[in-house]
Amino acid sequence: MNEKIAIEAIPNGPFKVSHAEKLSYCGLAQQIDGDCYLCRCGESKNAPYCDGNHSKAGFKDTNPKKTQQEIKVWQGEKIKTYFNPNACMHVFYCKPMKELRAREGSDTSTATAEEIMKVVDSCPSGALTYELKQKISTTPNTYEYPIEIIEGGEIRIKEEFFLTNFSLQERQPSDKATLCRCGLSKNKPYCDASHRKKENFR
């Protein structure tokens, strides 16, 4: 039986990832033999892997203090959705949500609720989640790569995982996370889309 992916954020250093057999980086497959160490300072010359440059770069994994925003809740007829703005990394896959929520109240079928579920499932960070008010059949998502590293962007975890020295964010599912690897996030170890500010980041 395969073990869950384990992720450790080494203080002021890389992510240690265990029990992952493969990942994709910039769309290319990477086989993993044993533990791997993924850069999170954004300065590695061997991206996505750590090469020790976090020490030279003076990388610190602390965050500035900020006021936490409240989770937003929307009560539909068939589905209840939650949005945690503190976990959002602003990829805007959720744009259809406003229209779908407006439609869901007058839709006597489950079609609109199913569309809302698909939008929530497309959220890579887990900022969006839902609870069903009535039974609707669902098909579990399957992915070729449990870890996808976006070119110039974040690490996306897409399979059941556990964390060894940091915690899930509020309402975050245990099979979805976006982790910072540029070193600039103010929500480390999670991504907040600060990589967009980093020039020539791959």
C-alpha positions in Angstrom: 0.0 0.0 0.0 1.4 3.4 -1.0 2.1 5.8 1.8 0.7 9.3 1.8 3.0 12.1 0.5 4.7 13.7 3.5 5.9 17.3 3.4 8.3 19.0 5.8 9.2 22.6 5.5 12.8 22.7 6.8 13.3 25.9 8.8 14.7 28.6 6.5 15.3 25.8 3.9 13.6 23.6 1.3 10.6 21.4 1.4 11.5 17.7 2.1 9.0 15.6 0.2 8.7 11.9 1.0 6.7 9.0 -0.6 6.2 10.8 -3.9 7.3 8.7 -6.9 6.9 11.3 -9.6 6.2 15.0 -10.2 5.9 17.3 -13.2 7.9 20.5 -13.6 7.1 22.9 -16.4 5.0 20.1 -17.9 7.8 17.6 -18.0 7.8 14.4 -16.0 10.4 13.9 -13.2 10.9 10.5 -11.5 11.7 10.6 -7.8 13.9 8.0 -6.1 13.4 8.4 -2.3 13.1 11.8 -0.6 13.5 15.0 -2.7 14.2 18.5 -1.6 12.3 21.3 -3.4 13.6 24.8 -3.4 11.4 27.4 -1.7 13.8 30.4 -1.7 13.5 31.0 -5.4 17.3 31.1 -5.9 18.2 27.6 -6.8 20.2 27.1 -10.0 18.8 23.5 -10.1 15.1 24.3 -9.9 12.8 22.9 -8.8 15.3 21.2 -6.5 17.3 22.8 -3.7 21.0 23.5 -4.3 21.7 25.1 -1.0 21.4 28.7 -2.2 18.9 29.5 0.5 21.8 30.0 2.9 23.6 32.5 0.6 20.3 34.3 -0.2 19.5 34.7 3.5 16.1 33.1 3.0 13.8 33.3 6.1 10.5 31.5 6.3 8.8 34.0 8.7 5.8 36.0 7.6 4.8 39.6 8.5 1.9 39.8 11.0 -1.4 40.4 9.3 -5.1 40.5 10.2 -6.8 37.3 9.2 -9.9 37.7 7.1 -13.1 35.9 7.9 -14.2 32.9 5.9 -17.1 33.8 3.5 -20.1 31.4 3.4 -22.7 31.1 0.8 -25.9 29.1 1.5 -27.4 27.6 -1.7 -30.4 25.4 -2.1 -28.4 22.2 -2.7 -24.8 23.2 -1.8 -23.1 25.3 0.8 -19.8 26.9 -0.3 -16.9 28.4 1.7 -14.2 30.8 0.7 -11.1 31.3 2.8 -9.5 34.5 1.5 -6.4 33.9 3.6 -5.6 30.8 1.6 -6.4 32.2 -1.8 -3.5 32.4 -4.4 -5.6 34.4 -6.9 -5.6 32.3 -10.1 -9.3 33.2 -10.6 -10.6 29.8 -11.6 -13.6 30.8 -9.5 -14.8 33.6 -11.8 -18.0 31.6 -12.8 -19.0 31.2 -9.2 -21.1 34.5 -8.9 -23.3 33.6 -11.9 -23.6 30.0 -10.8 -24.7 31.0 -7.2 -27.3 33.3 -8.7 -28.6 30.5 -10.8 -28.5 27.7 -8.3 -31.5 29.0 -6.2 -33.9 28.6 -9.2 -32.5 25.4 -10.7 -34.7 22.5 -9.6 -32.2 20.0 -11.0 -28.7 19.3 -9.6 -26.9 20.6 -12.7 -25.9 24.0 -11.4 -24.8 22.5 -8.0 -22.6 20.1 -10.0 -21.1 23.0 -11.9 -20.3 24.7 -8.6 -18.6 21.6 -7.4 -16.5 21.5 -10.5 -15.4 25.1 -10.0 -14.6 24.4 -6.3 -12.6 21.3 -7.4 -10.6 23.4 -9.8 -9.3 25.7 -7.0 -5.7 24.6 -6.6 -5.1 26.1 -3.1 -8.2 24.7 -1.3 -9.4 28.2 -0.5 -12.8 27.1 -1.9 -14.6 24.2 -0.4 -18.2 23.0 -0.3 -20.7 20.9 1.7 -23.7 19.2 0.0 -27.2 19.7 1.4 -28.5 16.7 -0.5 -26.8 13.7 -2.0 -25.2 14.3 -5.4 -23.1 11.7 -7.1 -19.5 12.7 -7.5 -16.5 11.3 -9.3 -13.1 11.5 -7.5 -10.5 13.5 -9.4 -7.5 11.6 -10.6 -4.2 13.1 -11.7 -1.2 11.6 -13.5 1.1 13.6 -11.3 0.4 14.0 -7.5 2.8 17.1 -7.5 2.7 19.6 -10.3 5.3 22.5 -10.3 4.1 25.4 -12.4 6.7 27.2 -14.6 7.4 30.5 -12.9 4.8 29.6 -10.2 3.8 27.4 -7.3 4.0 23.8 -6.2 0.6 22.2 -6.5 -0.1 19.1 -4.3 -3.1 17.2 -5.7 -3.2 14.0 -3.7 -3.7 13.0 -0.1 -0.8 14.3 2.0 0.2 15.0 5.5 2.4 17.7 7.0 5.1 17.1 9.5 5.8 20.5 10.9 3.2 23.0 9.7 -0.6 23.0 9.6 -3.4 23.0 7.1 -5.1 26.3 6.7 -8.7 26.6 7.9 -11.1 24.3 5.9 -8.2 23.3 3.6 -8.7 19.7 2.3 -5.9 17.2 2.9 -5.5 16.5 -0.8 -4.9 20.0 -2.1 -2.3 22.7 -1.5 -0.3 25.3 -3.3 3.1 25.9 -1.8 5.5 28.9 -2.3 8.8 28.3 -4.0 9.7 31.9 -4.9 10.5 32.9 -1.3 8.3 36.0 -1.5 5.0 34.8 -0.1 3.6 36.5 3.0 1.7 33.3 3.8 4.7 30.9 3.8 4.8 28.0 3.3 1.7 28.6 1.2 1.7 30.5 -2.1 0.0 33.9 -2.3 0.9 34.6 -5.9 3.9 36.8 -5.0 5.9 34.9 -7.7 4.4 37.2 -10.2 6.6 40.0 -8.9 9.8 38.0 -9.3 11.7 38.6 -12.5 13.0 35.7 -14.6 11.6 33.2 -12.1 11.3 29.7 -13.6 
